[in-house]
Amino acid sequence: MAGRQSALVQALPQLRQYMYCITGSRDYGDDVIKQWLLALSGDGDLPAEDASPVEIFARFHTHAPNHLDRQKLTDGRSPEEEGLHARVLALPVRERQVLVLRAVLDFEQEEVSEILDIPERFIRRFLHRAENSLKRSHHTALVMEDEALQGIEIARALSDMGFEVAPLVSTGQEAIETAERVRPDLIVADLSLAGGEDGLSVLRHICSEQQPAIIYVTAYPERALSLVGDLSGPVLSKPITPSKLITVVHEEMERAN
């Protein structure tokens, strides 16, 4: 029993994140998971102790619809009014599920196919439709990063999410000039720029005239923990993974909007 419980416990954070992403409500998502777990426990039908995340998600999708309010699942919110997460919620349900499983939770396409019990060719089709819908975006992003490879990876992830990404900047002057030109909705900023320049000073200058959402990426996260006001924002420790960045961007753009 302990082993079986641990397999489920390890999968719960991903299940909670998944349900929040596809429903827009942490409380409702948690309640669906709770009802599913109670049903499993009552039936004595817990997953095997060596069950993989894919197997647990597949089990969840087999039984959880019994506890889903279909209207809550299909109600989308206006993307113009409530940001990036609302655009995800406005997608058709199946496209939303495929996008979150693949792009946010990092399951492979064949794993998504197994979880949803849908042929892989349809998974590719749903993913393509969802990505095209999200790319019809008016949000702009600026990446301040002096490590070229890291900056390119961040810019690619943002572009895949539908942002129009300004050219990568590595110095304060480049950042200020680019921000004045594109007026970004989001800035992903390293705290240390080329030549040891202080990224915070640059952001203070930018934020004196604009109010972008800010996400910090740094090898020294303690430097950003005390920031408040216009300079506050989530802090990601290097190295940055695309899945973690996507999750934080979703949450930060929703909060900003």
C-alpha positions as CSV (number, residue, x, y, z in Angstrom):
1,M,0.0,0.0,0.0
2,A,2.8,2.4,0.9
3,G,4.4,1.9,-2.5
4,R,1.1,2.5,-4.3
5,Q,0.5,5.6,-2.3
6,S,4.0,6.9,-3.1
7,A,3.5,6.5,-6.9
8,L,0.3,8.5,-6.7
9,V,1.9,11.1,-4.3
10,Q,4.7,11.7,-6.8
11,A,2.2,12.2,-9.6
12,L,-0.1,14.6,-7.7
13,P,1.8,17.8,-8.4
14,Q,1.6,17.2,-12.1
15,L,-2.1,16.2,-11.9
16,R,-2.9,19.4,-10.0
17,Q,-0.9,21.5,-12.5
18,Y,-2.7,19.8,-15.4
19,M,-6.2,20.3,-14.0
20,Y,-5.5,24.0,-13.2
21,C,-4.2,24.6,-16.7
22,I,-7.2,23.0,-18.4
23,T,-9.9,24.3,-16.0
24,G,-8.5,27.7,-14.8
25,S,-9.5,26.9,-11.2
26,R,-7.2,25.3,-8.6
27,D,-10.1,24.6,-6.2
28,Y,-12.2,22.9,-8.9
29,G,-9.2,21.0,-10.3
30,D,-8.2,19.8,-6.8
31,D,-11.8,18.7,-6.1
32,V,-11.9,16.6,-9.3
33,I,-8.7,14.9,-8.3
34,K,-10.0,14.3,-4.7
35,Q,-13.2,12.7,-6.0
36,W,-11.1,10.4,-8.3
37,L,-8.8,9.4,-5.5
38,L,-11.7,8.6,-3.2
39,A,-13.3,6.5,-5.9
40,L,-10.0,4.6,-6.4
41,S,-9.6,4.0,-2.7
42,G,-13.2,2.9,-2.3
43,D,-12.9,0.4,-5.1
44,G,-9.5,-0.8,-3.9
45,D,-8.2,-0.2,-7.4
46,L,-5.1,1.9,-6.8
47,P,-2.4,1.9,-9.5
48,A,0.5,-0.6,-9.2
49,E,3.3,0.5,-7.0
50,D,5.7,0.8,-10.0
51,A,3.1,2.7,-12.1
52,S,4.6,5.4,-14.3
53,P,3.3,9.0,-14.6
54,V,1.9,8.0,-18.0
55,E,0.0,5.1,-16.6
56,I,-1.4,7.2,-13.7
57,F,-2.5,10.0,-16.1
58,A,-4.1,7.4,-18.3
59,R,-6.0,6.0,-15.4
60,F,-7.1,9.5,-14.4
61,H,-8.4,10.2,-17.9
62,T,-10.3,6.9,-17.9
63,H,-12.2,7.6,-14.7
64,A,-12.0,11.3,-13.9
65,P,-14.7,12.3,-16.5
66,N,-17.2,10.7,-14.1
67,H,-16.4,13.6,-11.7
68,L,-16.0,16.4,-14.2
69,D,-18.6,19.2,-14.7
70,R,-18.5,19.3,-18.5
71,Q,-19.8,22.9,-18.5
72,K,-16.9,24.1,-16.3
73,L,-14.4,22.3,-18.5
74,T,-15.7,23.9,-21.7
75,D,-16.3,27.4,-20.5
76,G,-13.5,29.5,-22.0
77,R,-12.6,33.1,-20.9
78,S,-11.9,36.1,-23.1
79,P,-8.3,36.1,-24.2
80,E,-8.3,39.8,-24.7
81,E,-9.4,40.4,-21.1
82,E,-7.5,37.8,-19.1
83,G,-4.2,37.0,-20.8
84,L,-2.3,34.0,-22.0
85,H,-3.9,31.3,-19.7
86,A,-7.3,32.5,-20.9
87,R,-6.3,31.9,-24.5
88,V,-5.4,28.3,-23.5
89,L,-8.8,28.0,-21.8
90,A,-10.5,29.3,-24.9
91,L,-9.1,26.4,-26.9
92,P,-11.4,23.3,-27.6
93,V,-11.1,20.9,-24.8
94,R,-9.1,18.2,-26.6
95,E,-6.6,20.7,-28.0
96,R,-6.2,22.2,-24.5
97,Q,-5.5,18.8,-23.0
98,V,-3.0,17.8,-25.7
99,L,-1.2,21.2,-25.5
100,V,-0.8,21.1,-21.7
101,L,0.3,17.5,-21.6
102,R,2.9,18.0,-24.3
103,A,4.1,21.6,-23.9
104,V,3.7,22.2,-20.1
105,L,4.1,18.7,-18.6
106,D,6.7,17.5,-21.2
107,F,5.1,14.2,-22.1
108,E,6.2,12.9,-25.5
109,Q,3.6,12.7,-28.3
110,E,3.3,8.9,-28.0
111,E,2.8,9.3,-24.3
112,V,0.0,11.8,-24.8
113,S,-1.5,9.4,-27.2
114,E,-1.5,6.7,-24.6
115,I,-2.8,9.0,-21.8
116,L,-5.8,10.2,-23.9
117,D,-6.3,6.9,-25.8
118,I,-6.2,8.8,-29.1
119,P,-4.1,7.8,-32.2
120,E,-0.8,9.7,-32.4
121,R,-1.7,11.2,-35.8
122,F,-4.6,13.0,-34.1
123,I,-2.4,14.2,-31.3
124,R,-0.1,15.9,-33.8
125,R,-3.2,17.5,-35.4
126,F,-4.6,18.8,-32.1
127,L,-1.2,20.1,-31.1
128,H,-0.7,21.9,-34.4
129,R,-4.2,23.5,-34.1
130,A,-3.6,24.6,-30.6
131,E,-0.1,26.1,-31.3
132,N,-1.5,28.0,-34.3
133,S,-4.3,29.4,-32.2
134,L,-1.9,30.6,-29.5
135,K,0.4,32.2,-32.1
136,R,-2.3,34.6,-33.1
137,S,-1.1,36.8,-30.3
138,H,-0.4,40.5,-29.8
139,H,1.9,40.0,-26.8
140,T,5.5,41.0,-27.1
141,A,8.5,39.8,-25.1
142,L,12.0,41.1,-24.5
143,V,14.8,38.7,-23.4
144,M,17.7,40.3,-21.5
145,E,20.4,37.7,-21.4
146,D,24.2,37.8,-21.9
147,E,24.6,34.1,-22.4
148,A,23.6,33.6,-26.0
149,L,22.6,30.0,-25.9
150,Q,20.4,30.5,-22.9
151,G,18.9,33.5,-24.4
152,I,18.1,31.7,-27.7
153,E,16.4,28.9,-25.8
154,I,14.3,31.3,-23.8
155,A,13.3,33.3,-26.9
156,R,12.4,30.0,-28.7
157,A,10.2,28.9,-25.9
158,L,8.4,32.3,-25.8
159,S,8.0,32.3,-29.6
160,D,6.5,28.8,-29.4
161,M,4.0,30.1,-26.8
162,G,2.9,32.8,-29.3
163,F,4.9,35.8,-28.2
164,E,6.4,38.2,-30.7
165,V,9.9,38.2,-29.3
166,A,12.2,41.2,-29.8
167,P,15.9,40.6,-30.9
168,L,17.9,39.2,-27.9
169,V,19.7,42.0,-25.9
170,S,22.8,41.5,-23.8
171,T,23.6,45.1,-22.6
172,G,21.7,47.7,-20.7
173,Q,21.7,50.2,-23.5
174,E,20.3,47.6,-26.0
175,A,17.6,46.7,-23.5
176,I,16.5,50.3,-22.9
177,E,16.4,51.1,-26.6
178,T,14.6,47.9,-27.5
179,A,12.0,48.3,-24.7
180,E,11.3,51.9,-25.8
181,R,10.8,50.7,-29.4
182,V,8.6,47.5,-28.8
183,R,7.1,48.3,-25.4
184,P,7.1,44.6,-24.3
185,D,4.3,43.0,-22.3
186,L,6.9,40.6,-20.7
187,I,10.6,40.9,-19.9
188,V,12.6,37.8,-19.1
189,A,15.7,39.3,-17.5
190,D,19.1,38.0,-16.3
191,L,20.3,40.1,-13.3
192,S,23.8,40.3,-14.7
193,L,24.3,41.5,-18.2
194,A,27.3,41.7,-20.5
195,G,30.4,43.3,-18.8
196,G,28.9,42.7,-15.4
197,E,26.3,45.4,-15.9
198,D,23.5,45.4,-13.3
199,G,20.2,44.2,-14.8
200,L,18.2,45.7,-12.0
201,S,19.3,49.2,-12.8
202,V,18.3,48.7,-16.4
203,L,14.9,47.4,-15.3
204,R,14.3,50.3,-13.0
205,H,14.9,52.6,-15.9
206,I,12.5,50.7,-18.2
207,C,9.8,50.4,-15.5
208,S,9.9,54.1,-14.8
209,E,8.0,54.5,-18.1
210,Q,6.4,51.1,-18.7
211,Q,4.7,48.3,-16.6
212,P,5.8,45.0,-18.2
213,A,5.5,41.7,-16.4
214,I,9.0,40.6,-15.3
215,I,10.5,37.1,-14.8
216,Y,14.0,36.9,-13.5
217,V,16.5,34.2,-14.6
218,T,19.7,34.1,-12.6
219,A,22.4,31.9,-11.1
220,Y,22.0,34.0,-7.9
221,P,18.2,33.9,-7.1
222,E,18.7,35.5,-3.6
223,R,19.4,38.8,-5.3
224,A,15.8,39.1,-6.6
225,L,13.9,37.7,-3.6
226,S,13.4,41.1,-1.9
227,L,12.2,42.9,-4.9
228,V,8.8,44.6,-4.6
229,G,6.5,46.9,-6.5
230,D,7.1,47.3,-10.3
231,L,10.3,45.2,-10.1
232,S,8.7,42.2,-8.4
233,G,8.4,39.0,-10.3
234,P,9.0,35.2,-10.1
235,V,12.7,34.1,-10.0
236,L,13.9,31.1,-12.0
237,S,17.3,29.6,-11.2
238,K,19.6,28.7,-14.1
239,P,19.6,26.4,-16.0
240,I,16.1,27.1,-17.3
241,T,13.9,24.3,-18.7
242,P,11.3,25.2,-21.3
243,S,8.5,23.4,-19.3
244,K,9.3,25.4,-16.1
245,L,9.4,28.7,-18.1
246,I,6.1,28.0,-19.8
247,T,4.4,27.3,-16.5
248,V,5.7,30.5,-14.9
249,V,4.9,32.6,-18.0
250,H,1.3,31.4,-18.0
251,E,0.9,32.3,-14.3
252,E,2.6,35.6,-14.5
253,M,0.8,36.8,-17.6
254,E,-2.5,35.8,-16.1
255,R,-1.6,37.7,-12.9
256,A,-0.5,40.8,-14.9
257,N,-3.8,40.8,-16.9
